[in-house]
Structure formats: structure tokens, C-alpha cells
Amino acid sequence: MKARSAELSAFLKTLHSGILGSAQAGSDALRVTEKIMQALQTEQPPASPEPAWLTTCELLDDAIENVSTGGSDVGPEQRLAPNSNSHIVEHALAMRKLSSQLAWWNRPDAALIGEPFASGHANATVIGKGGLEERDDVWVGISLLAPGVKYPVHQHPPEEVYLVLSQGHWQKNGGDWFEPGTGGLVHNPPGILHAMRSGSTPLLATWCLWNAQ
């Protein structure tokens, strides 16, 4: 079986390092991440999806550029100082190298949800159906929102961890919006209602779903 590409291996390695660098000992985010990374040690056959690039993807370079500062819409005390978390920067750079190989997609119901969401978001599956390695136990992907866009409330059975690479807000079960900040983590238990929204800069995050039965 052909091994994972260098770009995919670097993306997964820096994802793991980024979460480890941010997670608290004994946290749900760390627990789920360790299960996911343990499963990913067993590689599945590589896939070759037809790369697809959406209009929103043109914001990806700007979002990655913002990783070192935390975005321009926050005060200096909220920003991630350059090189203060090299794992996050390394993951963003690994994402950039991988991005052109991915089949970026919009949610199937995007047109029904309407604007600005319909044309202001892009997702990419890295691991899982439609990704670079097809498997059912673990899904890993990327979400990108243009400025001023809300990703609508949704839910899914798999447990989830986001590694946040930008400024932006998250919400769980209709509660108050909160801001993890660049390098922050968001853990979503199975079936929880959740949403996210960008501010004046693009929102960028890598998500991991633990789908093992």
C-alpha cells in the first residue's frame, strides 16, 4: 500500500502537535484527540479526489497569514505573538501546502440557507469520504468562513474537536457565544447543537470527528 504523502503526513503531525500544545491535561479534547491519532497510525489506502477550488478559498492565504497575529480585528493583548506557538503556525503552513490537493465543497443545503453563508464558506475533507484517505472511523477536515458569515446551527453523532486557527466565535446548545482565539480548542460532545461565526477577518479551523462505534 502506498504511504501517505509528505504533505498529508505533515498536516496530521502538526495538527496533533497543535492540539497537544493547547489541550489541558485530562480534558475531553485531549481524550478524543488521542483516540483519533491512535486510529490514524493505521493507514488506509490513499484516495485521489478531483481537486476543487471555491471562491471563498481565495481567502485562505489571508487567513493563514493572520495566524501569526490572531487577526486585525482584536487588540494586541488577544493576538498570538509571532512564534509564541510554533505548532499552530506550522499547522497553518502545512495546510497551505495541502490545500490545492483537496476537493473543497459547500454544504448541500447552502442555497436554502441563503446568503451570505451560501457563497461565503468552504469546507474540505482531508481524511474521510471524499478526502485523501477514505475511512469511516475518523474524519478530519477544514472549514473556512469569509468575514461576517455564520455557519448555521447543526449537530452530528460523532464527537468533535476543532483546532482554531483564527479569531471567531463558537456557540453550543444556544448558549452564549465564546471566542477560543487563535490556537484555541473547541470540543463538541456527540449530538450537541453548535455553530460558529467569523468577525471582520476570515475564520479558519481544522476539525476532527471520532466516529468509532
GIQUI-V111452 format. One record per pair of residues at least 4 apart in sequence whose ideal C-beta (glycine too) atoms are under 6 Angstrom apart, sorted by sequence separation. I is the first residue (numbers start at 1). J is the second residue. D is the distance in Angstrom with one decimal. If there is no record, write none. Layout:
[[I	J	D] [I	J	D]]
//
This chain:
[[4	8	4.6] [14	18	6.0] [19	23	5.5] [23	27	5.3] [53	57	5.0] [59	63	5.8] [70	74	5.7] [74	78	4.0] [80	84	5.7] [86	90	5.8] [106	110	4.4] [109	113	5.9] [113	117	5.0] [114	118	5.9] [116	120	4.4] [117	121	5.8] [127	131	5.1] [145	149	4.4] [180	184	2.7] [188	192	5.1] [4	9	4.8] [66	71	4.7] [125	130	4.6] [126	131	5.1] [198	203	3.7] [23	29	4.9] [125	131	3.9] [126	132	6.0] [127	133	5.1] [171	177	5.0] [180	186	5.6] [188	194	5.2] [23	30	3.9] [111	118	5.5] [110	118	4.4] [169	177	4.2] [170	178	5.9] [70	79	3.7] [69	79	5.2] [70	80	4.5] [169	179	5.3] [127	138	5.9] [128	139	3.5] [127	140	4.0] [19	33	4.8] [68	82	4.7] [126	140	4.7] [126	141	5.5] [125	141	4.6] [164	180	4.5] [170	186	5.1] [124	141	5.7] [104	122	4.8] [105	123	5.5] [124	142	4.6] [173	192	6.0] [104	124	4.7] [123	143	5.3] [164	184	4.5] [172	192	5.7] [173	193	5.2] [16	37	5.1] [68	89	6.0] [67	89	5.7] [102	124	4.0] [122	144	4.8] [172	194	5.1] [121	145	5.2] [162	186	4.1] [171	195	4.8] [67	92	4.2] [120	146	3.8] [161	187	5.5] [170	196	4.9] [103	130	5.8] [64	92	4.6] [160	188	4.1] [168	196	6.0] [169	197	5.2] [120	149	4.0] [168	198	5.1] [159	190	5.1] [64	96	5.3] [117	149	5.7] [167	199	5.7] [116	149	5.2] [157	190	5.4] [168	203	3.7] [155	191	5.5] [166	203	5.2] [155	193	5.1] [166	204	4.5] [4	43	6.0] [60	99	6.0] [113	152	5.7] [165	204	4.4] [153	193	5.3] [165	205	5.9] [164	205	4.9] [153	195	4.5] [162	205	4.7] [163	206	4.7] [1	45	5.7] [2	46	5.4] [151	195	5.9] [151	196	4.8] [162	207	5.0] [57	104	5.5] [150	197	4.0] [160	207	6.0] [161	208	4.9] [149	198	5.3] [160	209	5.2] [51	101	5.9] [54	104	4.8] [52	103	4.5] [53	104	6.0] [147	198	5.4] [158	209	4.0] [159	210	4.7] [52	104	5.2] [158	210	5.7] [145	198	4.3] [147	200	5.3] [158	211	4.3] [49	103	4.1] [147	201	5.8] [145	203	4.1] [144	204	5.4] [143	205	5.4] [142	206	5.5] [56	121	5.9] [57	122	5.2] [21	87	4.5] [56	122	4.0] [141	207	5.5] [54	122	4.5] [140	208	5.2] [18	87	4.4] [17	87	4.2] [18	88	5.2] [139	209	4.1] [18	91	4.5] [92	165	5.6] [137	211	5.7] [137	212	4.7] [14	90	4.6] [15	91	5.7] [14	91	3.8] [14	94	4.7] [49	130	5.7] [11	94	4.5] [10	94	4.4] [47	132	5.9] [11	98	5.0] [46	133	5.8] [47	134	4.8] [59	146	5.9] [56	144	5.8] [44	133	5.2] [7	97	5.0] [56	146	5.5] [7	98	4.7] [44	135	4.6] [74	167	5.5] [71	166	5.9] [88	183	4.5] [71	167	4.0] [70	167	5.9] [39	137	5.4] [40	138	6.0] [67	165	5.5] [85	183	4.9] [39	138	5.1] [66	166	5.9] [36	138	5.2] [80	182	4.3] [63	166	5.7] [80	183	5.8] [70	182	4.3] [8	132	5.5] [73	199	4.9] [32	159	5.3] [73	200	4.0] [33	161	5.7] [73	201	5.4] [32	161	5.3] [71	201	4.1] [29	161	4.9] [66	201	5.7] [63	202	4.1] [63	204	4.0] [59	202	4.5] [19	163	5.5] [18	163	5.1] [29	185	4.6] [29	187	4.3] [28	187	4.7] [22	183	5.4] [23	185	5.9] [22	185	5.2] [36	208	5.2] [36	210	5.5] [35	210	5.6] [32	210	5.1] [15	206	5.8]]
//
